[in-house]
Amino acid sequence: MGNPFGRPGDAATQTAILRAALDRLEACAEPGELIDLPHDWGERVLTIFDLKDAFRAGDPDPVTGKQPH
């Protein structure tokens, strides 16, 4: 979702996130396990719905099921 390892230039946070990810490799109990880390970028996380020029899928063609371009 943008900057998964922290803000650009924030080496301390990036290092902490990378270390937590590597530690999780050893401690993970099952595949696909997720954890929330306590880090905050100090700004709201944008999704595709927040972007003005983002691709918006239309209704699929009723015959082919394909999305319009």
PDB file of N, CA, C and O in Angstrom:
ATOM      1  N   MET A   1       0.827  -1.176   0.000  1.00  0.00           N
ATOM      2  CA  MET A   1       0.000   0.000   0.000  1.00  0.00           C
ATOM      3  C   MET A   1       0.873   1.241   0.000  1.00  0.00           C
ATOM      4  O   MET A   1       0.772   2.078   0.898  1.00  0.00           O
ATOM      5  N   GLY A   2       1.694   1.357  -0.963  1.00  0.00           N
ATOM      6  CA  GLY A   2       2.508   2.558  -1.050  1.00  0.00           C
ATOM      7  C   GLY A   2       3.932   2.324  -0.616  1.00  0.00           C
ATOM      8  O   GLY A   2       4.758   1.889  -1.419  1.00  0.00           O
ATOM      9  N   ASN A   3       4.236   2.600   0.624  1.00  0.00           N
ATOM     10  CA  ASN A   3       5.587   2.470   1.170  1.00  0.00           C
ATOM     11  C   ASN A   3       5.593   1.396   2.242  1.00  0.00           C
ATOM     12  O   ASN A   3       5.586   1.727   3.428  1.00  0.00           O
ATOM     13  N   PRO A   4       5.607   0.109   1.868  1.00  0.00           N
ATOM     14  CA  PRO A   4       5.462  -0.960   2.852  1.00  0.00           C
ATOM     15  C   PRO A   4       6.595  -1.042   3.875  1.00  0.00           C
ATOM     16  O   PRO A   4       6.428  -1.669   4.921  1.00  0.00           O
ATOM     17  N   PHE A   5       7.719  -0.433   3.600  1.00  0.00           N
ATOM     18  CA  PHE A   5       8.829  -0.471   4.551  1.00  0.00           C
ATOM     19  C   PHE A   5       9.090   0.887   5.177  1.00  0.00           C
ATOM     20  O   PHE A   5      10.175   1.127   5.705  1.00  0.00           O
ATOM     21  N   GLY A   6       8.108   1.777   5.126  1.00  0.00           N
ATOM     22  CA  GLY A   6       8.267   3.084   5.741  1.00  0.00           C
ATOM     23  C   GLY A   6       8.450   4.183   4.722  1.00  0.00           C
ATOM     24  O   GLY A   6       8.513   3.939   3.517  1.00  0.00           O
ATOM     25  N   ARG A   7       8.533   5.390   5.226  1.00  0.00           N
ATOM     26  CA  ARG A   7       8.679   6.556   4.362  1.00  0.00           C
ATOM     27  C   ARG A   7      10.059   6.583   3.718  1.00  0.00           C
ATOM     28  O   ARG A   7      11.024   6.096   4.308  1.00  0.00           O
ATOM     29  N   PRO A   8      10.166   7.140   2.523  1.00  0.00           N
ATOM     30  CA  PRO A   8      11.479   7.266   1.872  1.00  0.00           C
ATOM     31  C   PRO A   8      12.453   8.033   2.768  1.00  0.00           C
ATOM     32  O   PRO A   8      12.104   9.074   3.323  1.00  0.00           O
ATOM     33  N   GLY A   9      13.654   7.519   2.902  1.00  0.00           N
ATOM     34  CA  GLY A   9      14.687   8.179   3.691  1.00  0.00           C
ATOM     35  C   GLY A   9      14.643   7.893   5.181  1.00  0.00           C
ATOM     36  O   GLY A   9      15.520   8.352   5.913  1.00  0.00           O
ATOM     37  N   ASP A  10      13.650   7.148   5.657  1.00  0.00           N
ATOM     38  CA  ASP A  10      13.537   6.833   7.086  1.00  0.00           C
ATOM     39  C   ASP A  10      14.191   5.477   7.347  1.00  0.00           C
ATOM     40  O   ASP A  10      13.514   4.466   7.538  1.00  0.00           O
ATOM     41  N   ALA A  11      15.515   5.482   7.351  1.00  0.00           N
ATOM     42  CA  ALA A  11      16.282   4.237   7.466  1.00  0.00           C
ATOM     43  C   ALA A  11      16.004   3.496   8.772  1.00  0.00           C
ATOM     44  O   ALA A  11      15.983   2.265   8.786  1.00  0.00           O
ATOM     45  N   ALA A  12      15.792   4.217   9.859  1.00  0.00           N
ATOM     46  CA  ALA A  12      15.560   3.556  11.155  1.00  0.00           C
ATOM     47  C   ALA A  12      14.268   2.739  11.121  1.00  0.00           C
ATOM     48  O   ALA A  12      14.257   1.585  11.549  1.00  0.00           O
ATOM     49  N   THR A  13      13.192   3.320  10.623  1.00  0.00           N
ATOM     50  CA  THR A  13      11.921   2.588  10.549  1.00  0.00           C
ATOM     51  C   THR A  13      12.014   1.461   9.533  1.00  0.00           C
ATOM     52  O   THR A  13      11.519   0.362   9.781  1.00  0.00           O
ATOM     53  N   GLN A  14      12.641   1.720   8.398  1.00  0.00           N
ATOM     54  CA  GLN A  14      12.789   0.688   7.373  1.00  0.00           C
ATOM     55  C   GLN A  14      13.560  -0.507   7.917  1.00  0.00           C
ATOM     56  O   GLN A  14      13.202  -1.653   7.647  1.00  0.00           O
ATOM     57  N   THR A  15      14.606  -0.246   8.675  1.00  0.00           N
ATOM     58  CA  THR A  15      15.405  -1.319   9.267  1.00  0.00           C
ATOM     59  C   THR A  15      14.584  -2.097  10.291  1.00  0.00           C
ATOM     60  O   THR A  15      14.641  -3.326  10.329  1.00  0.00           O
ATOM     61  N   ALA A  16      13.818  -1.384  11.123  1.00  0.00           N
ATOM     62  CA  ALA A  16      12.990  -2.048  12.138  1.00  0.00           C
ATOM     63  C   ALA A  16      11.946  -2.944  11.478  1.00  0.00           C
ATOM     64  O   ALA A  16      11.697  -4.052  11.955  1.00  0.00           O
ATOM     65  N   ILE A  17      11.338  -2.485  10.396  1.00  0.00           N
ATOM     66  CA  ILE A  17      10.324  -3.283   9.701  1.00  0.00           C
ATOM     67  C   ILE A  17      10.953  -4.505   9.051  1.00  0.00           C
ATOM     68  O   ILE A  17      10.399  -5.602   9.117  1.00  0.00           O
ATOM     69  N   LEU A  18      12.100  -4.321   8.429  1.00  0.00           N
ATOM     70  CA  LEU A  18      12.792  -5.451   7.800  1.00  0.00           C
ATOM     71  C   LEU A  18      13.207  -6.486   8.846  1.00  0.00           C
ATOM     72  O   LEU A  18      13.062  -7.687   8.620  1.00  0.00           O
ATOM     73  N   ARG A  19      13.723  -6.025   9.991  1.00  0.00           N
ATOM     74  CA  ARG A  19      14.102  -6.967  11.055  1.00  0.00           C
ATOM     75  C   ARG A  19      12.885  -7.734  11.578  1.00  0.00           C
ATOM     76  O   ARG A  19      12.966  -8.936  11.830  1.00  0.00           O
ATOM     77  N   ALA A  20      11.756  -7.032  11.740  1.00  0.00           N
ATOM     78  CA  ALA A  20      10.537  -7.691  12.209  1.00  0.00           C
ATOM     79  C   ALA A  20      10.075  -8.739  11.193  1.00  0.00           C
ATOM     80  O   ALA A  20       9.617  -9.817  11.574  1.00  0.00           O
ATOM     81  N   ALA A  21      10.193  -8.424   9.912  1.00  0.00           N
ATOM     82  CA  ALA A  21       9.801  -9.384   8.868  1.00  0.00           C
ATOM     83  C   ALA A  21      10.704 -10.615   8.901  1.00  0.00           C
ATOM     84  O   ALA A  21      10.223 -11.743   8.792  1.00  0.00           O
ATOM     85  N   LEU A  22      11.994 -10.403   9.051  1.00  0.00           N
ATOM     86  CA  LEU A  22      12.929 -11.538   9.111  1.00  0.00           C
ATOM     87  C   LEU A  22      12.711 -12.366  10.379  1.00  0.00           C
ATOM     88  O   LEU A  22      12.788 -13.594  10.337  1.00  0.00           O
ATOM     89  N   ASP A  23      12.440 -11.704  11.499  1.00  0.00           N
ATOM     90  CA  ASP A  23      12.135 -12.428  12.736  1.00  0.00           C
ATOM     91  C   ASP A  23      10.875 -13.274  12.569  1.00  0.00           C
ATOM     92  O   ASP A  23      10.782 -14.373  13.116  1.00  0.00           O
ATOM     93  N   ARG A  24       9.907 -12.759  11.813  1.00  0.00           N
ATOM     94  CA  ARG A  24       8.646 -13.472  11.593  1.00  0.00           C
ATOM     95  C   ARG A  24       8.878 -14.754  10.811  1.00  0.00           C
ATOM     96  O   ARG A  24       8.140 -15.723  10.986  1.00  0.00           O
ATOM     97  N   LEU A  25       9.886 -14.777   9.954  1.00  0.00           N
ATOM     98  CA  LEU A  25      10.197 -15.996   9.200  1.00  0.00           C
ATOM     99  C   LEU A  25      10.494 -17.160  10.136  1.00  0.00           C
ATOM    100  O   LEU A  25      10.103 -18.296   9.868  1.00  0.00           O
ATOM    101  N   GLU A  26      11.183 -16.873  11.231  1.00  0.00           N
ATOM    102  CA  GLU A  26      11.522 -17.919  12.190  1.00  0.00           C
ATOM    103  C   GLU A  26      10.346 -18.280  13.093  1.00  0.00           C
ATOM    104  O   GLU A  26      10.200 -19.436  13.489  1.00  0.00           O
ATOM    105  N   ALA A  27       9.501 -17.291  13.422  1.00  0.00           N
ATOM    106  CA  ALA A  27       8.462 -17.507  14.420  1.00  0.00           C
ATOM    107  C   ALA A  27       7.081 -17.802  13.838  1.00  0.00           C
ATOM    108  O   ALA A  27       6.151 -18.096  14.589  1.00  0.00           O
ATOM    109  N   CYS A  28       6.933 -17.733  12.546  1.00  0.00           N
ATOM    110  CA  CYS A  28       5.623 -17.913  11.920  1.00  0.00           C
ATOM    111  C   CYS A  28       5.073 -19.312  12.202  1.00  0.00           C
ATOM    112  O   CYS A  28       5.757 -20.314  11.997  1.00  0.00           O
ATOM    113  N   ALA A  29       3.826 -19.362  12.674  1.00  0.00           N
ATOM    114  CA  ALA A  29       3.212 -20.640  13.026  1.00  0.00           C
ATOM    115  C   ALA A  29       2.558 -21.323  11.824  1.00  0.00           C
ATOM    116  O   ALA A  29       2.479 -22.551  11.779  1.00  0.00           O
ATOM    117  N   GLU A  30       2.090 -20.541  10.853  1.00  0.00           N
ATOM    118  CA  GLU A  30       1.431 -21.124   9.680  1.00  0.00           C
ATOM    119  C   GLU A  30       1.615 -20.209   8.470  1.00  0.00           C
ATOM    120  O   GLU A  30       1.808 -19.004   8.633  1.00  0.00           O
ATOM    121  N   PRO A  31       1.559 -20.765   7.262  1.00  0.00           N
ATOM    122  CA  PRO A  31       1.724 -19.953   6.057  1.00  0.00           C
ATOM    123  C   PRO A  31       0.644 -18.872   5.974  1.00  0.00           C
ATOM    124  O   PRO A  31      -0.512 -19.110   6.323  1.00  0.00           O
ATOM    125  N   GLY A  32       1.029 -17.698   5.514  1.00  0.00           N
ATOM    126  CA  GLY A  32       0.078 -16.616   5.331  1.00  0.00           C
ATOM    127  C   GLY A  32      -0.259 -15.836   6.588  1.00  0.00           C
ATOM    128  O   GLY A  32      -1.107 -14.945   6.557  1.00  0.00           O
ATOM    129  N   GLU A  33       0.395 -16.162   7.690  1.00  0.00           N
ATOM    130  CA  GLU A  33       0.128 -15.470   8.953  1.00  0.00           C
ATOM    131  C   GLU A  33       0.510 -13.994   8.823  1.00  0.00           C
ATOM    132  O   GLU A  33       1.564 -13.666   8.278  1.00  0.00           O
ATOM    133  N   LEU A  34      -0.341 -13.122   9.319  1.00  0.00           N
ATOM    134  CA  LEU A  34      -0.093 -11.685   9.272  1.00  0.00           C
ATOM    135  C   LEU A  34       0.017 -11.129  10.675  1.00  0.00           C
ATOM    136  O   LEU A  34      -0.636 -11.611  11.601  1.00  0.00           O
ATOM    137  N   ILE A  35       0.847 -10.111  10.826  1.00  0.00           N
ATOM    138  CA  ILE A  35       0.922  -9.401  12.101  1.00  0.00           C
ATOM    139  C   ILE A  35       0.881  -7.905  11.814  1.00  0.00           C
ATOM    140  O   ILE A  35       1.308  -7.463  10.747  1.00  0.00           O
ATOM    141  N   ASP A  36       0.376  -7.135  12.750  1.00  0.00           N
ATOM    142  CA  ASP A  36       0.389  -5.685  12.644  1.00  0.00           C
ATOM    143  C   ASP A  36       1.574  -5.168  13.439  1.00  0.00           C
ATOM    144  O   ASP A  36       1.766  -5.526  14.601  1.00  0.00           O
ATOM    145  N   LEU A  37       2.363  -4.321  12.796  1.00  0.00           N
ATOM    146  CA  LEU A  37       3.489  -3.692  13.475  1.00  0.00           C
ATOM    147  C   LEU A  37       3.058  -2.317  13.969  1.00  0.00           C
ATOM    148  O   LEU A  37       2.119  -1.738  13.423  1.00  0.00           O
ATOM    149  N   PRO A  38       3.718  -1.786  14.982  1.00  0.00           N
ATOM    150  CA  PRO A  38       3.280  -0.535  15.590  1.00  0.00           C
ATOM    151  C   PRO A  38       3.727   0.732  14.859  1.00  0.00           C
ATOM    152  O   PRO A  38       3.610   1.828  15.407  1.00  0.00           O
ATOM    153  N   HIS A  39       4.224   0.605  13.663  1.00  0.00           N
ATOM    154  CA  HIS A  39       4.776   1.768  12.960  1.00  0.00           C
ATOM    155  C   HIS A  39       3.672   2.601  12.313  1.00  0.00           C
ATOM    156  O   HIS A  39       2.643   2.074  11.889  1.00  0.00           O
ATOM    157  N   ASP A  40       3.904   3.909  12.246  1.00  0.00           N
ATOM    158  CA  ASP A  40       2.945   4.843  11.668  1.00  0.00           C
ATOM    159  C   ASP A  40       3.706   5.810  10.768  1.00  0.00           C
ATOM    160  O   ASP A  40       4.732   6.360  11.167  1.00  0.00           O
ATOM    161  N   TRP A  41       3.202   6.014   9.552  1.00  0.00           N
ATOM    162  CA  TRP A  41       3.894   6.895   8.611  1.00  0.00           C
ATOM    163  C   TRP A  41       3.546   8.357   8.875  1.00  0.00           C
ATOM    164  O   TRP A  41       4.153   9.259   8.298  1.00  0.00           O
ATOM    165  N   GLY A  42       2.561   8.588   9.752  1.00  0.00           N
ATOM    166  CA  GLY A  42       2.175   9.959  10.048  1.00  0.00           C
ATOM    167  C   GLY A  42       1.263  10.565   9.006  1.00  0.00           C
ATOM    168  O   GLY A  42       1.063  11.779   8.985  1.00  0.00           O
ATOM    169  N   GLU A  43       0.713   9.744   8.150  1.00  0.00           N
ATOM    170  CA  GLU A  43      -0.213  10.239   7.126  1.00  0.00           C
ATOM    171  C   GLU A  43      -1.211   9.139   6.794  1.00  0.00           C
ATOM    172  O   GLU A  43      -0.947   7.960   7.028  1.00  0.00           O
ATOM    173  N   ARG A  44      -2.348   9.526   6.253  1.00  0.00           N
ATOM    174  CA  ARG A  44      -3.383   8.575   5.894  1.00  0.00           C
ATOM    175  C   ARG A  44      -2.915   7.714   4.723  1.00  0.00           C
ATOM    176  O   ARG A  44      -2.270   8.206   3.797  1.00  0.00           O
ATOM    177  N   VAL A  45      -3.247   6.427   4.774  1.00  0.00           N
ATOM    178  CA  VAL A  45      -2.910   5.515   3.684  1.00  0.00           C
ATOM    179  C   VAL A  45      -3.972   5.666   2.601  1.00  0.00           C
ATOM    180  O   VAL A  45      -5.165   5.507   2.859  1.00  0.00           O
ATOM    181  N   LEU A  46      -3.522   5.974   1.383  1.00  0.00           N
ATOM    182  CA  LEU A  46      -4.445   6.131   0.262  1.00  0.00           C
ATOM    183  C   LEU A  46      -4.699   4.787  -0.401  1.00  0.00           C
ATOM    184  O   LEU A  46      -3.812   3.936  -0.473  1.00  0.00           O
ATOM    185  N   THR A  47      -5.908   4.613  -0.878  1.00  0.00           N
ATOM    186  CA  THR A  47      -6.247   3.435  -1.669  1.00  0.00           C
ATOM    187  C   THR A  47      -6.525   3.884  -3.090  1.00  0.00           C
ATOM    188  O   THR A  47      -6.538   5.083  -3.367  1.00  0.00           O
ATOM    189  N   ILE A  48      -6.744   2.959  -3.981  1.00  0.00           N
ATOM    190  CA  ILE A  48      -7.012   3.296  -5.371  1.00  0.00           C
ATOM    191  C   ILE A  48      -8.262   4.175  -5.489  1.00  0.00           C
ATOM    192  O   ILE A  48      -8.378   4.964  -6.427  1.00  0.00           O
ATOM    193  N   PHE A  49      -9.187   4.043  -4.550  1.00  0.00           N
ATOM    194  CA  PHE A  49     -10.414   4.829  -4.600  1.00  0.00           C
ATOM    195  C   PHE A  49     -10.176   6.304  -4.255  1.00  0.00           C
ATOM    196  O   PHE A  49     -11.020   7.151  -4.546  1.00  0.00           O
ATOM    197  N   ASP A  50      -9.033   6.613  -3.637  1.00  0.00           N
ATOM    198  CA  ASP A  50      -8.696   7.990  -3.291  1.00  0.00           C
ATOM    199  C   ASP A  50      -7.983   8.718  -4.428  1.00  0.00           C
ATOM    200  O   ASP A  50      -7.854   9.941  -4.397  1.00  0.00           O
ATOM    201  N   LEU A  51      -7.526   7.978  -5.423  1.00  0.00           N
ATOM    202  CA  LEU A  51      -6.739   8.570  -6.503  1.00  0.00           C
ATOM    203  C   LEU A  51      -7.642   9.085  -7.611  1.00  0.00           C
ATOM    204  O   LEU A  51      -8.518   8.367  -8.094  1.00  0.00           O
ATOM    205  N   LYS A  52      -7.427  10.330  -8.009  1.00  0.00           N
ATOM    206  CA  LYS A  52      -8.272  10.971  -9.009  1.00  0.00           C
ATOM    207  C   LYS A  52      -8.206  10.273 -10.371  1.00  0.00           C
ATOM    208  O   LYS A  52      -9.231  10.120 -11.034  1.00  0.00           O
ATOM    209  N   ASP A  53      -7.028   9.857 -10.787  1.00  0.00           N
ATOM    210  CA  ASP A  53      -6.843   9.286 -12.118  1.00  0.00           C
ATOM    211  C   ASP A  53      -6.745   7.763 -12.115  1.00  0.00           C
ATOM    212  O   ASP A  53      -6.220   7.178 -13.063  1.00  0.00           O
ATOM    213  N   ALA A  54      -7.235   7.122 -11.080  1.00  0.00           N
ATOM    214  CA  ALA A  54      -7.130   5.664 -10.985  1.00  0.00           C
ATOM    215  C   ALA A  54      -8.077   4.986 -11.969  1.00  0.00           C
ATOM    216  O   ALA A  54      -9.130   5.527 -12.309  1.00  0.00           O
ATOM    217  N   PHE A  55      -7.697   3.818 -12.415  1.00  0.00           N
ATOM    218  CA  PHE A  55      -8.548   3.008 -13.294  1.00  0.00           C
ATOM    219  C   PHE A  55      -9.792   2.596 -12.528  1.00  0.00           C
ATOM    220  O   PHE A  55      -9.708   2.139 -11.388  1.00  0.00           O
ATOM    221  N   ARG A  56     -10.929   2.757 -13.152  1.00  0.00           N
ATOM    222  CA  ARG A  56     -12.201   2.328 -12.563  1.00  0.00           C
ATOM    223  C   ARG A  56     -12.817   1.294 -13.499  1.00  0.00           C
ATOM    224  O   ARG A  56     -13.127   1.605 -14.648  1.00  0.00           O
ATOM    225  N   ALA A  57     -12.989   0.103 -13.030  1.00  0.00           N
ATOM    226  CA  ALA A  57     -13.572  -0.954 -13.851  1.00  0.00           C
ATOM    227  C   ALA A  57     -15.057  -0.675 -14.062  1.00  0.00           C
ATOM    228  O   ALA A  57     -15.767  -0.296 -13.130  1.00  0.00           O
ATOM    229  N   GLY A  58     -15.513  -0.866 -15.286  1.00  0.00           N
ATOM    230  CA  GLY A  58     -16.932  -0.718 -15.585  1.00  0.00           C
ATOM    231  C   GLY A  58     -17.625  -2.064 -15.437  1.00  0.00           C
ATOM    232  O   GLY A  58     -17.009  -3.059 -15.055  1.00  0.00           O
ATOM    233  N   ASP A  59     -18.907  -2.076 -15.743  1.00  0.00           N
ATOM    234  CA  ASP A  59     -19.655  -3.323 -15.695  1.00  0.00           C
ATOM    235  C   ASP A  59     -19.163  -4.251 -16.800  1.00  0.00           C
ATOM    236  O   ASP A  59     -18.887  -3.787 -17.906  1.00  0.00           O
ATOM    237  N   PRO A  60     -19.047  -5.547 -16.529  1.00  0.00           N
ATOM    238  CA  PRO A  60     -18.578  -6.469 -17.550  1.00  0.00           C
ATOM    239  C   PRO A  60     -19.615  -6.614 -18.678  1.00  0.00           C
ATOM    240  O   PRO A  60     -20.816  -6.445 -18.473  1.00  0.00           O
ATOM    241  N   ASP A  61     -19.108  -6.928 -19.857  1.00  0.00           N
ATOM    242  CA  ASP A  61     -19.976  -7.196 -21.007  1.00  0.00           C
ATOM    243  C   ASP A  61     -20.851  -8.403 -20.655  1.00  0.00           C
ATOM    244  O   ASP A  61     -20.322  -9.425 -20.219  1.00  0.00           O
ATOM    245  N   PRO A  62     -22.166  -8.314 -20.829  1.00  0.00           N
ATOM    246  CA  PRO A  62     -23.045  -9.422 -20.448  1.00  0.00           C
ATOM    247  C   PRO A  62     -22.827 -10.693 -21.250  1.00  0.00           C
ATOM    248  O   PRO A  62     -23.177 -11.780 -20.789  1.00  0.00           O
ATOM    249  N   VAL A  63     -22.259 -10.578 -22.436  1.00  0.00           N
ATOM    250  CA  VAL A  63     -22.034 -11.763 -23.280  1.00  0.00           C
ATOM    251  C   VAL A  63     -20.686 -12.386 -23.001  1.00  0.00           C
ATOM    252  O   VAL A  63     -20.591 -13.592 -22.771  1.00  0.00           O
ATOM    253  N   THR A  64     -19.624 -11.559 -23.019  1.00  0.00           N
ATOM    254  CA  THR A  64     -18.263 -12.091 -22.889  1.00  0.00           C
ATOM    255  C   THR A  64     -17.752 -12.081 -21.450  1.00  0.00           C
ATOM    256  O   THR A  64     -16.859 -12.854 -21.100  1.00  0.00           O
ATOM    257  N   GLY A  65     -18.325 -11.194 -20.603  1.00  0.00           N
ATOM    258  CA  GLY A  65     -17.840 -11.078 -19.235  1.00  0.00           C
ATOM    259  C   GLY A  65     -16.574 -10.233 -19.122  1.00  0.00           C
ATOM    260  O   GLY A  65     -16.033 -10.073 -18.028  1.00  0.00           O
ATOM    261  N   LYS A  66     -16.096  -9.688 -20.250  1.00  0.00           N
ATOM    262  CA  LYS A  66     -14.873  -8.872 -20.229  1.00  0.00           C
ATOM    263  C   LYS A  66     -15.163  -7.464 -19.739  1.00  0.00           C
ATOM    264  O   LYS A  66     -16.256  -6.931 -19.928  1.00  0.00           O
ATOM    265  N   GLN A  67     -14.156  -6.873 -19.105  1.00  0.00           N
ATOM    266  CA  GLN A  67     -14.250  -5.495 -18.650  1.00  0.00           C
ATOM    267  C   GLN A  67     -13.994  -4.559 -19.831  1.00  0.00           C
ATOM    268  O   GLN A  67     -13.143  -4.851 -20.672  1.00  0.00           O
ATOM    269  N   PRO A  68     -14.725  -3.429 -19.907  1.00  0.00           N
ATOM    270  CA  PRO A  68     -14.435  -2.450 -20.957  1.00  0.00           C
ATOM    271  C   PRO A  68     -13.117  -1.736 -20.661  1.00  0.00           C
ATOM    272  O   PRO A  68     -12.677  -1.667 -19.513  1.00  0.00           O
ATOM    273  N   HIS A  69     -12.512  -1.221 -21.687  1.00  0.00           N
ATOM    274  CA  HIS A  69     -11.234  -0.485 -21.519  1.00  0.00           C
ATOM    275  C   HIS A  69     -11.493   0.965 -21.265  1.00  0.00           C
ATOM    276  O   HIS A  69     -10.551   1.741 -21.100  1.00  0.00           O
TER     277      HIS A  69
END
